[in-house]
Amino acid sequence: MNRIRPKVFRREAKSEQVAAAMALVQEDLAAGKLVELPPDWRSTFREAVDLARTHSAGTGYRSLDTLHCALAKTVNARMFLSSDARQIHLARAIGLHVVAV
């Protein structure tokens, strides 16, 4: 959720738009469309290390890109939402179903 907040600072969105988007996420959580899963952090960090070892040297993926993708992979996410081009590229490379926002 923090990925959307800096858009106000960068003037890519207005604070009202960010608040509306976050409200939609909260509604989807309440309706059961989105589900919060408790992660297995040990598996997630192992996966992130593997992703970094396999993909980062030639592409420059950042640590949070690999962690975000690793978490999605370890919880078997059905969809991966992102607006970050590098993160989207990594998610697709590891077979996640990406929805670019």
Secondary structure, 3 states (H helix, E strand, C coil): CCCCCHHHHCCCCCHHHHHHHHHHHHHHHHHCCCCCCCCCHHHHHHHHHHHHHHHHHHHCCCHHHHHHHHHHHHCCCCCEEECCHHHHHHHHHCCCCEEEC
